[in-house]
Amino acid sequence: MFNGDTLRDAMISAANNLTNNRKQIDDLNVFPVPDGDTGTNMSMTLANSARELEKLSGETAGKVAKTSASALLRGARGNSGVITSLLFRGFSKGIGEDEFVTAENIAAAFELGVEAAYKAVMKPTEGTILTVARVASEHAKAALEDGKDALGVFDAAIEGAKTALEQTPELLPTLKKAGVVDAGGKGFVTILEGMMSVFKDGVMIKSNAVAEDTAEEESSVSAAGEFETEITFTYCTEFIVNRDKENEKEPSELRAYLETIGDCVVVVDDDEIIKVHVHTDHPGNAIENALTFGQLVHMKIENMRDQHERAKHDSESAKKKPAKSADRTETFTPVTPTKPVGFVSVCAGEGLASLFKDLGVDTVVSGGQTMNPSTDDILRAVEATPAETVYVLPNNKNIIMAAEQTIPLSTRKVIVIHTRTIPQGITAMLNYDPDTDVEANAIEMQKSTERISTGQVTFAARDSDFDGHQIKKGELLAMLGGKIAFTETELDKAVLNLLKKMVKRDSQFVTVIYGEDVTDEQAAALEEEIQAKYGSKTEITVINGGQPVYYYILSVE
């Protein structure tokens, strides 16, 4: 058996082990397009859990597992991060409220985690992290039936995971051709090995990273968020109430009180905690009232007027030296709903952000290929949207699952439109009908994305032999519908040849969105060529999106 402190150390060790091996896991990705790679996404997801676990001491195994699962869910990035969080949410359910980790609940934890992960994936693919976790679970169950103790069951799970990992190339031809194992599966094995170091040897693996980007850690909801235009109350007050189990008072009573002394009240609760956010001139009163519900932790009080002045100064400085849009960390301030429907969109690039806002999007999450936003990033954007129902447009296939995880966490009704590209997101917004109910709109917005053909021109992030293409690092990649259509060395030629594949006899609209690495002059020259070729039968629109990574994003309808 392992106690709570041992489980805590094991999870932190797993996070550190993943961080130390992140680059090697990223390098296993066979798809050559620059993206939020598997190792990076899983590492950032686990790091969110480690930060929360470092605050615990002397807690039960059940409490540690539940804390970890909650942090993983909120910090999940990319599909690999979300699947990892789901595996450990099941792990938490398997341990339940138990004081110790036992052989029985380890086996149950793996089984429940695999069940949750498979259910969440629309079309589960074998030869991925799902297979590795499933085989690990099967080995854990067999070890339990053989009478193994907790260490023996966990050891069997790791051996099963390693065996399955080695077999992933036999299940996925792309892995076999590239001569690599599945990156997500490798990440999961790395997590289990980090945990085993503590369980077996009592050694917590230390992180080799030297103060990597701490922007996420420092970017908790800022009182000077750019979505707040008028400051009515001075202090942004946040805290968590550890609920007194014998206290019968309802969180709704706390919400009602806070609304009498401030605004932007957000009160989210479960069986153990109440998470509170309020803007008020009297934070002491908010704290005093909250103390009647239980003990307070993670208290934070910020002077919004002071932060607002600083933000104005920083904004003026930033205008003199613009930051790369993909590297910008947004801050969001929760607001009270004032309208029935609102929209959140994920994109990178000031031009695209402005375009989505012009189309009616309330809140834009900065992110995309090179940095997949976490579930918590998207959740904060939802809570910053002043609407009762919020549509979320992920605009990237690797962000959809993270967006879906906000549904049970939000105080709003969240509807995720499965937009896989920027053009699909734009089309979804254009097809929103304010005179139709929210469910009917969701169906029509989703259907509209099927009428759009999307092309993209980017560069190869690595050498690769993929889908019949011998690809060299730095070579131009022309992509159609998410698949590599061809490679090229000349940018304009790549765009024109891609449009040749996309434009059909009945095509009416061609939209060209150029990125931050394309000059206005280059885009204008290309527009002339496109007009000469297609302008007589289609409407051509050229937009400065300012997006990173993709030189051009094309859509044809």
PLY file of the C-alpha trace (Angstrom):
ply
format ascii 1.0
element vertex 557
property float x
property float y
property float z
element edge 556
property int vertex1
property int vertex2
end_header
0.00 0.00 0.00
1.06 3.60 -0.62
-0.10 6.57 1.41
-1.13 9.98 0.11
2.31 11.57 0.39
3.84 8.71 -1.58
1.22 9.07 -4.31
1.81 12.83 -4.36
5.56 12.34 -4.78
4.93 9.72 -7.47
2.78 12.10 -9.52
5.31 14.93 -9.21
8.06 12.48 -10.21
5.97 11.49 -13.25
5.59 15.13 -14.28
9.33 15.71 -13.94
10.17 12.56 -15.87
7.87 13.67 -18.67
9.44 17.13 -18.74
12.92 15.61 -18.92
11.91 13.42 -21.88
9.63 15.89 -23.64
11.95 16.53 -26.58
12.46 12.82 -27.28
8.69 12.27 -27.23
8.10 15.26 -29.52
10.63 13.81 -31.96
8.53 10.63 -32.29
5.79 12.57 -34.07
5.79 11.42 -37.68
3.54 14.19 -39.00
5.99 16.88 -40.14
3.71 19.90 -39.68
4.67 22.31 -36.85
2.19 21.69 -34.07
1.69 21.58 -30.31
3.59 18.28 -30.17
2.63 15.33 -27.98
5.49 15.54 -25.49
4.99 19.26 -25.02
1.23 18.96 -24.53
1.49 16.05 -22.09
4.32 17.71 -20.18
2.42 20.97 -19.73
-0.67 19.02 -18.66
1.22 17.09 -15.97
3.06 20.23 -14.83
-0.28 21.78 -13.91
-0.98 18.81 -11.64
2.49 18.93 -10.06
2.04 22.58 -9.07
-1.16 21.75 -7.19
0.23 18.61 -5.58
3.25 20.45 -4.20
0.83 22.32 -1.92
-0.45 19.10 -0.28
0.96 17.29 2.72
-0.45 14.57 4.95
-3.55 14.03 2.83
-5.18 10.71 1.99
-4.43 8.95 -1.30
-7.99 9.68 -2.38
-7.56 13.41 -1.80
-4.24 13.46 -3.68
-5.72 11.56 -6.63
-8.74 13.85 -6.77
-6.59 17.00 -6.61
-4.35 15.68 -9.36
-7.30 14.71 -11.58
-8.89 18.16 -11.23
-5.63 19.95 -12.06
-4.96 17.66 -15.02
-8.43 18.30 -16.40
-8.02 22.07 -16.25
-4.46 22.01 -17.54
-5.10 19.56 -20.39
-3.60 20.65 -23.72
-4.10 18.95 -27.03
-5.71 15.57 -27.56
-2.84 13.75 -25.85
-3.14 15.97 -22.78
-6.91 15.51 -22.57
-6.64 11.73 -22.90
-3.98 11.73 -20.17
-6.26 13.76 -17.91
-9.14 11.34 -18.54
-6.96 8.35 -17.69
-6.12 9.93 -14.35
-9.69 11.03 -13.72
-10.52 7.34 -13.87
-7.51 6.66 -11.68
-8.98 9.01 -9.09
-12.35 7.22 -9.23
-10.60 3.90 -8.74
-8.92 5.09 -5.55
-12.07 6.87 -4.39
-11.91 8.14 -0.80
-9.39 5.52 0.33
-6.57 6.51 2.62
-4.09 4.24 0.85
-3.37 3.06 -2.68
-3.98 -0.69 -2.70
-3.58 -3.46 -5.24
-7.36 -3.54 -5.68
-7.83 0.14 -6.36
-4.78 0.32 -8.66
-6.38 -2.30 -10.90
-9.74 -0.49 -10.68
-8.02 2.84 -11.37
-6.47 1.63 -14.63
-9.73 0.04 -15.75
-11.85 3.12 -15.05
-9.27 5.41 -16.63
-9.21 3.41 -19.86
-13.00 3.31 -19.94
-13.22 7.11 -19.60
-10.58 7.74 -22.26
-12.13 5.41 -24.85
-15.57 6.95 -24.32
-14.22 10.47 -24.87
-12.57 9.72 -28.22
-15.05 9.78 -31.08
-13.13 7.25 -33.20
-10.60 5.42 -31.01
-7.49 4.40 -32.93
-5.51 1.37 -31.85
-1.75 1.73 -31.81
-1.96 4.92 -29.75
-1.87 5.88 -26.07
-5.32 4.26 -25.78
-3.91 0.85 -26.66
-0.95 1.27 -24.32
-3.24 2.22 -21.41
-5.69 -0.60 -22.17
-3.01 -3.29 -22.20
-1.53 -1.83 -19.01
-4.97 -2.17 -17.42
-5.31 -5.77 -18.57
-1.93 -6.67 -17.07
-2.82 -4.93 -13.80
-6.05 -6.90 -13.55
-4.25 -10.18 -14.24
-1.63 -9.39 -11.57
-4.36 -8.67 -9.03
-6.01 -12.00 -9.81
-2.62 -13.67 -9.25
-2.51 -12.19 -5.76
0.14 -9.53 -6.36
0.46 -6.63 -3.92
0.16 -2.95 -4.89
3.74 -2.71 -6.15
3.37 -5.95 -8.10
0.15 -4.78 -9.76
1.67 -1.44 -10.75
4.82 -3.16 -12.02
2.68 -5.48 -14.15
0.84 -2.47 -15.58
4.14 -0.89 -16.64
5.33 -4.11 -18.26
2.04 -4.34 -20.14
2.34 -0.71 -21.23
5.89 -1.25 -22.51
4.87 -4.37 -24.41
1.96 -2.56 -26.03
4.16 0.42 -26.87
6.63 -1.78 -28.75
3.73 -3.22 -30.75
2.22 0.12 -31.80
4.13 0.17 -35.13
2.40 -3.10 -36.05
-0.99 -1.44 -35.55
-0.24 1.85 -37.31
1.56 1.61 -40.70
2.76 5.22 -40.50
4.67 4.41 -37.32
6.17 1.28 -38.85
7.31 3.11 -41.96
8.92 5.85 -39.85
10.49 3.28 -37.53
9.10 4.82 -34.34
6.63 3.97 -31.58
3.56 6.06 -30.76
4.44 9.35 -29.08
1.41 9.41 -26.77
2.02 5.83 -25.72
5.65 6.65 -25.00
4.51 9.59 -22.91
2.20 7.37 -20.86
4.98 4.85 -20.22
7.23 7.74 -19.17
4.59 8.85 -16.67
4.27 5.37 -15.19
8.07 4.99 -14.93
8.26 8.30 -13.07
5.66 7.06 -10.60
7.37 3.68 -10.21
10.63 5.36 -9.22
8.88 6.57 -6.07
6.75 3.47 -5.44
9.65 1.02 -5.77
12.79 2.94 -4.80
11.45 5.96 -2.91
13.26 8.24 -5.38
11.49 11.26 -6.84
12.86 12.10 -10.28
13.95 15.74 -10.39
13.24 18.05 -13.29
16.17 18.97 -15.51
14.33 21.98 -16.91
15.78 25.35 -15.96
12.91 27.71 -15.23
11.08 27.14 -18.48
8.33 29.50 -19.57
6.37 30.37 -16.43
3.89 32.54 -18.24
1.08 30.05 -17.70
1.77 29.81 -13.97
1.79 33.55 -13.61
-1.19 34.15 -15.85
-3.99 33.43 -13.40
-7.07 35.53 -14.09
-5.83 39.09 -14.10
-7.92 41.85 -12.64
-6.81 44.05 -15.52
-8.06 41.66 -18.19
-8.44 43.25 -21.59
-12.14 42.32 -21.73
-13.02 44.63 -18.87
-13.66 48.17 -20.03
-15.03 49.79 -16.88
-13.91 49.24 -13.29
-16.82 49.61 -10.87
-15.22 47.94 -7.85
-11.60 48.17 -6.80
-10.56 44.68 -5.67
-10.58 41.43 -7.60
-10.98 38.80 -4.88
-10.47 35.08 -5.42
-10.29 32.15 -3.03
-11.29 28.53 -2.55
-13.43 27.36 0.36
-12.70 23.89 1.67
-16.25 23.01 2.61
-17.11 21.99 6.16
-18.92 18.66 5.63
-21.11 19.27 8.66
-22.16 22.68 7.38
-25.52 22.54 5.64
-25.30 26.03 4.11
-25.66 26.08 0.32
-23.14 27.82 -2.00
-26.07 29.74 -3.48
-26.27 31.65 -0.19
-22.67 32.77 -0.58
-23.33 33.81 -4.18
-26.38 35.82 -3.12
-24.37 37.67 -0.47
-21.46 38.43 -2.80
-23.83 39.90 -5.36
-24.90 42.48 -2.74
-21.33 43.75 -2.25
-19.88 43.49 -5.76
-20.17 42.24 -9.33
-18.60 39.69 -11.70
-19.52 37.02 -9.18
-18.54 33.47 -10.08
-19.23 30.69 -7.57
-18.45 27.14 -8.71
-18.76 24.24 -6.29
-18.51 20.50 -5.87
-18.74 18.22 -2.84
-15.44 19.44 -1.35
-14.75 23.00 -2.45
-16.35 26.28 -3.45
-14.33 28.35 -5.91
-15.09 32.06 -5.66
-14.36 35.12 -7.78
-15.84 38.57 -7.06
-15.11 42.24 -7.70
-15.81 44.27 -4.57
-14.74 47.29 -2.55
-14.89 45.18 0.61
-12.84 41.96 0.19
-12.75 41.54 3.96
-16.52 41.20 4.06
-16.42 38.59 1.29
-13.83 36.60 3.23
-15.72 36.87 6.52
-18.90 35.54 4.95
-17.06 32.74 3.13
-15.51 31.60 6.42
-18.96 30.54 7.57
-18.86 27.85 4.87
-15.42 26.41 5.69
-11.69 27.12 5.66
-10.19 29.34 2.96
-7.15 28.57 0.79
-5.45 30.10 -2.27
-6.64 33.62 -1.45
-5.73 36.38 -3.89
-6.74 40.05 -3.75
-5.68 42.44 -6.52
-6.23 46.18 -6.92
-7.83 46.44 -10.35
-7.44 50.18 -10.70
-3.70 49.90 -10.11
-3.42 46.97 -12.53
-5.47 48.81 -15.12
-3.02 51.70 -15.13
-0.09 49.32 -15.42
-1.81 47.45 -18.25
-2.33 50.71 -20.14
1.36 51.49 -19.77
2.36 47.99 -20.92
-0.03 48.18 -23.85
1.44 51.48 -25.02
4.93 49.99 -24.76
3.85 46.88 -26.65
2.56 48.97 -29.54
6.07 50.25 -30.05
7.39 46.68 -30.24
4.66 44.18 -31.21
4.89 40.72 -29.71
4.47 37.56 -31.71
0.78 36.74 -31.57
1.36 33.05 -30.95
3.41 33.78 -27.85
0.93 36.14 -26.21
-0.82 34.92 -23.07
-4.35 36.29 -22.77
-5.94 37.25 -19.48
-9.69 36.98 -18.94
-11.90 38.45 -16.25
-15.11 36.54 -15.41
-18.25 38.59 -16.03
-21.95 38.28 -15.29
-24.09 37.20 -18.27
-25.95 40.12 -19.83
-27.19 38.49 -23.07
-28.47 35.09 -24.17
-25.70 34.03 -26.59
-21.97 34.67 -26.96
-18.97 33.26 -28.80
-15.40 32.19 -28.03
-12.93 31.53 -30.84
-9.38 30.18 -30.80
-6.93 31.66 -33.28
-3.45 33.13 -33.58
-2.75 36.42 -35.32
-4.09 39.91 -34.75
-5.74 40.00 -38.15
-7.67 36.82 -37.50
-8.61 37.96 -34.00
-10.01 41.19 -35.43
-11.86 39.27 -38.14
-13.55 36.97 -35.63
-14.51 39.92 -33.44
-15.97 41.68 -36.49
-18.05 38.55 -37.09
-19.46 38.74 -33.55
-17.02 36.74 -31.43
-16.87 38.10 -27.88
-13.66 36.51 -26.63
-10.63 35.31 -28.56
-8.21 32.76 -27.10
-4.74 33.21 -28.56
-3.49 29.83 -29.70
-3.42 27.27 -32.45
-0.83 25.02 -34.01
2.29 25.91 -32.03
0.57 26.36 -28.69
-2.63 24.49 -27.94
-4.57 26.33 -25.21
-5.50 24.35 -22.13
-8.99 23.51 -20.97
-8.58 26.18 -18.29
-7.55 28.79 -20.91
-10.75 28.11 -22.83
-12.84 27.94 -19.65
-11.61 31.38 -18.56
-12.53 32.77 -21.95
-16.01 31.26 -21.63
-16.45 32.80 -18.18
-15.28 36.15 -19.58
-18.04 36.05 -22.20
-21.16 37.90 -20.96
-23.66 35.31 -22.19
-25.82 32.51 -20.80
-24.97 30.19 -23.71
-21.48 30.28 -25.21
-20.50 28.71 -28.52
-16.83 27.70 -28.67
-14.96 27.48 -32.00
-11.68 25.55 -31.49
-10.62 25.93 -35.15
-8.09 23.12 -34.76
-8.64 19.35 -34.49
-6.13 19.16 -31.63
-8.09 21.67 -29.50
-11.59 20.21 -29.81
-11.23 17.74 -26.93
-9.85 20.41 -24.58
-12.80 22.64 -25.49
-15.26 19.81 -24.80
-13.89 19.44 -21.27
-15.12 22.95 -20.40
-18.76 21.86 -20.69
-19.13 20.36 -17.18
-16.82 22.99 -15.62
-18.47 26.18 -16.80
-21.20 28.19 -15.13
-22.60 28.81 -18.64
-24.14 26.46 -21.16
-21.26 25.64 -23.52
-21.74 24.35 -27.06
-18.57 23.33 -28.90
-18.77 23.54 -32.69
-16.21 21.08 -34.06
-14.39 23.51 -36.31
-11.07 21.96 -37.35
-9.69 24.94 -39.30
-9.85 28.73 -39.30
-12.04 28.85 -42.46
-14.51 26.48 -40.81
-14.68 28.80 -37.81
-15.32 31.80 -40.03
-18.04 29.95 -41.93
-19.69 28.80 -38.69
-19.92 32.40 -37.50
-21.36 33.55 -40.85
-24.08 30.89 -40.57
-25.24 31.84 -37.07
-28.87 33.01 -37.13
-29.88 35.18 -34.12
-33.55 34.36 -34.80
-33.04 30.61 -34.35
-32.73 28.70 -31.08
-29.30 27.65 -29.81
-29.59 23.94 -30.64
-30.77 24.53 -34.21
-27.97 27.04 -34.66
-25.43 24.51 -33.43
-26.60 22.01 -36.04
-26.56 24.53 -38.90
-23.19 25.99 -37.89
-21.69 22.49 -37.80
-23.25 21.56 -41.16
-21.89 24.74 -42.74
-18.32 23.64 -42.02
-18.79 20.66 -44.34
-19.26 22.97 -47.31
-15.82 24.54 -46.94
-12.62 23.26 -48.52
-9.53 24.29 -46.55
-5.96 24.51 -47.83
-2.83 25.50 -45.94
0.76 26.22 -46.86
3.37 25.80 -44.15
6.86 24.35 -43.70
8.14 20.96 -42.63
9.30 20.96 -39.01
11.32 17.77 -39.47
12.54 15.27 -42.07
9.84 12.71 -42.67
8.69 9.89 -44.89
4.97 10.42 -44.57
1.99 9.30 -46.62
4.09 8.64 -49.70
6.04 11.90 -49.46
9.78 12.14 -48.85
9.90 15.40 -46.90
12.91 17.47 -45.91
12.96 19.86 -42.97
12.15 23.42 -44.09
10.45 22.32 -47.31
7.07 23.90 -48.10
4.07 21.71 -47.39
0.79 22.20 -49.24
-2.05 20.68 -47.25
-5.61 19.97 -48.33
-8.21 18.96 -45.77
-5.52 18.33 -43.15
-3.55 15.96 -45.41
-0.32 16.67 -47.28
-1.14 17.22 -50.95
2.38 17.93 -52.20
5.68 19.60 -51.34
7.14 22.67 -53.02
10.07 25.06 -52.84
8.40 28.22 -54.21
5.70 29.83 -52.07
3.51 31.41 -54.78
3.68 28.26 -56.85
2.56 26.20 -53.85
-0.51 28.43 -53.36
-1.51 28.43 -57.02
-1.12 24.68 -57.40
-3.12 24.12 -54.21
-5.94 26.37 -55.44
-5.94 24.40 -58.69
-6.88 21.33 -56.66
-9.46 23.20 -54.59
-11.43 25.37 -57.05
-14.27 23.51 -58.78
-16.71 24.52 -61.52
-19.35 25.52 -59.00
-16.99 27.32 -56.59
-18.17 30.84 -55.77
-15.82 32.20 -53.12
-12.06 32.02 -52.66
-10.52 33.44 -49.49
-6.77 33.82 -49.00
-5.46 34.57 -45.50
-1.78 35.43 -45.33
0.41 35.10 -42.26
2.97 37.12 -40.36
5.86 35.90 -42.52
4.27 37.19 -45.75
4.60 40.89 -46.62
1.71 42.97 -47.90
3.58 43.36 -51.18
4.01 39.61 -51.60
0.33 39.04 -50.85
-0.73 41.75 -53.34
1.39 40.23 -56.09
-0.10 36.79 -55.45
-3.61 38.28 -55.40
-3.07 39.60 -58.93
-2.21 36.12 -60.14
-5.22 34.60 -58.42
-7.54 37.28 -59.81
-6.24 36.68 -63.31
-6.87 32.96 -63.01
-10.12 32.75 -61.02
-11.51 36.28 -60.72
-13.92 35.95 -63.64
-16.01 33.23 -61.99
-15.31 33.53 -58.25
-15.20 36.28 -55.65
-11.62 36.64 -54.37
-10.96 37.95 -50.84
-7.45 38.45 -49.44
-7.03 39.02 -45.69
-3.99 39.81 -43.55
-4.47 37.24 -40.79
-1.06 37.70 -39.20
-1.03 34.01 -38.18
2.24 32.27 -37.35
3.37 28.95 -38.84
1.08 29.07 -41.88
2.18 31.31 -44.72
-1.26 31.02 -46.27
-4.64 29.61 -45.25
-7.03 29.12 -48.16
-10.74 28.42 -48.26
-13.00 27.68 -51.21
-16.78 27.53 -51.09
0 1
1 2
2 3
3 4
4 5
5 6
6 7
7 8
8 9
9 10
10 11
11 12
12 13
13 14
14 15
15 16
16 17
17 18
18 19
19 20
20 21
21 22
22 23
23 24
24 25
25 26
26 27
27 28
28 29
29 30
30 31
31 32
32 33
33 34
34 35
35 36
36 37
37 38
38 39
39 40
40 41
41 42
42 43
43 44
44 45
45 46
46 47
47 48
48 49
49 50
50 51
51 52
52 53
53 54
54 55
55 56
56 57
57 58
58 59
59 60
60 61
61 62
62 63
63 64
64 65
65 66
66 67
67 68
68 69
69 70
70 71
71 72
72 73
73 74
74 75
75 76
76 77
77 78
78 79
79 80
80 81
81 82
82 83
83 84
84 85
85 86
86 87
87 88
88 89
89 90
90 91
91 92
92 93
93 94
94 95
95 96
96 97
97 98
98 99
99 100
100 101
101 102
102 103
103 104
104 105
105 106
106 107
107 108
108 109
109 110
110 111
111 112
112 113
113 114
114 115
115 116
116 117
117 118
118 119
119 120
120 121
121 122
122 123
123 124
124 125
125 126
126 127
127 128
128 129
129 130
130 131
131 132
132 133
133 134
134 135
135 136
136 137
137 138
138 139
139 140
140 141
141 142
142 143
143 144
144 145
145 146
146 147
147 148
148 149
149 150
150 151
151 152
152 153
153 154
154 155
155 156
156 157
157 158
158 159
159 160
160 161
161 162
162 163
163 164
164 165
165 166
166 167
167 168
168 169
169 170
170 171
171 172
172 173
173 174
174 175
175 176
176 177
177 178
178 179
179 180
180 181
181 182
182 183
183 184
184 185
185 186
186 187
187 188
188 189
189 190
190 191
191 192
192 193
193 194
194 195
195 196
196 197
197 198
198 199
199 200
200 201
201 202
202 203
203 204
204 205
205 206
206 207
207 208
208 209
209 210
210 211
211 212
212 213
213 214
214 215
215 216
216 217
217 218
218 219
219 220
220 221
221 222
222 223
223 224
224 225
225 226
226 227
227 228
228 229
229 230
230 231
231 232
232 233
233 234
234 235
235 236
236 237
237 238
238 239
239 240
240 241
241 242
242 243
243 244
244 245
245 246
246 247
247 248
248 249
249 250
250 251
251 252
252 253
253 254
254 255
255 256
256 257
257 258
258 259
259 260
260 261
261 262
262 263
263 264
264 265
265 266
266 267
267 268
268 269
269 270
270 271
271 272
272 273
273 274
274 275
275 276
276 277
277 278
278 279
279 280
280 281
281 282
282 283
283 284
284 285
285 286
286 287
287 288
288 289
289 290
290 291
291 292
292 293
293 294
294 295
295 296
296 297
297 298
298 299
299 300
300 301
301 302
302 303
303 304
304 305
305 306
306 307
307 308
308 309
309 310
310 311
311 312
312 313
313 314
314 315
315 316
316 317
317 318
318 319
319 320
320 321
321 322
322 323
323 324
324 325
325 326
326 327
327 328
328 329
329 330
330 331
331 332
332 333
333 334
334 335
335 336
336 337
337 338
338 339
339 340
340 341
341 342
342 343
343 344
344 345
345 346
346 347
347 348
348 349
349 350
350 351
351 352
352 353
353 354
354 355
355 356
356 357
357 358
358 359
359 360
360 361
361 362
362 363
363 364
364 365
365 366
366 367
367 368
368 369
369 370
370 371
371 372
372 373
373 374
374 375
375 376
376 377
377 378
378 379
379 380
380 381
381 382
382 383
383 384
384 385
385 386
386 387
387 388
388 389
389 390
390 391
391 392
392 393
393 394
394 395
395 396
396 397
397 398
398 399
399 400
400 401
401 402
402 403
403 404
404 405
405 406
406 407
407 408
408 409
409 410
410 411
411 412
412 413
413 414
414 415
415 416
416 417
417 418
418 419
419 420
420 421
421 422
422 423
423 424
424 425
425 426
426 427
427 428
428 429
429 430
430 431
431 432
432 433
433 434
434 435
435 436
436 437
437 438
438 439
439 440
440 441
441 442
442 443
443 444
444 445
445 446
446 447
447 448
448 449
449 450
450 451
451 452
452 453
453 454
454 455
455 456
456 457
457 458
458 459
459 460
460 461
461 462
462 463
463 464
464 465
465 466
466 467
467 468
468 469
469 470
470 471
471 472
472 473
473 474
474 475
475 476
476 477
477 478
478 479
479 480
480 481
481 482
482 483
483 484
484 485
485 486
486 487
487 488
488 489
489 490
490 491
491 492
492 493
493 494
494 495
495 496
496 497
497 498
498 499
499 500
500 501
501 502
502 503
503 504
504 505
505 506
506 507
507 508
508 509
509 510
510 511
511 512
512 513
513 514
514 515
515 516
516 517
517 518
518 519
519 520
520 521
521 522
522 523
523 524
524 525
525 526
526 527
527 528
528 529
529 530
530 531
531 532
532 533
533 534
534 535
535 536
536 537
537 538
538 539
539 540
540 541
541 542
542 543
543 544
544 545
545 546
546 547
547 548
548 549
549 550
550 551
551 552
552 553
553 554
554 555
555 556
